[in-house]
Amino acid sequence: MEPLYQQTHKQVHEIQSHMGRLETADKQSLHLENEIQASIDQIFSHLERLEILSSKEPPNKRQNAKLRVDQLKYDVQHLQTALRTFQHRRYAREEQERQREELLSRTFTTNGTQKKILDIANMLGLSNTVMRLIEKRAFQDKYFMIGGMLLTCVVMFLVVQYLT
């Protein structure tokens, strides 16, 4: 039992050092994650074997052997949880980057929308004169909107002055 325990204990420490490297490794993290997961799976199989062997220990050593195996099992479960947490953070980071790229690739300009509307109007057969009238109306509407906003601000200012 002792050689298997020592080997398993050594693997647990190696995984702990790999977990430290996993935080700093960026491009190779997926390969390192798979390597860590394979090691954890191997350790779980070793732990099953160690549990069987610890139950076969002499009665005076059995309690201590089971305690050591349980401690290893706890450590490995902790490492498994840490790996899952890292994988979840990596997945969330990749999803955020993907959404960011999608947002950056979109165009939010009104010129693009206006061009699309004009293209559709051309397809529908509207004449250039009607198109110019529409553009002129949009230009005038912008000034009406700015004027309305200024008028609203003046009215709000006068109301505040009058009421205070």
Secondary structure, 3 states (H helix, E strand, C coil): CHHHHHHHHHHHHHHHHHHHHHHHCCCCHHHHHHHHHHHHHHHHHHHHHHHHHHHCCCHHHHHHHHHHHHHHHHHHHHHHHHHHHHHHHHHHHHHHHHHHHHHHHCCCCHHHHHHHHHHHHHHHCCCHHHHHHHHHHHHHHHHHHHHHHHHHHHHHHHHHHHHC
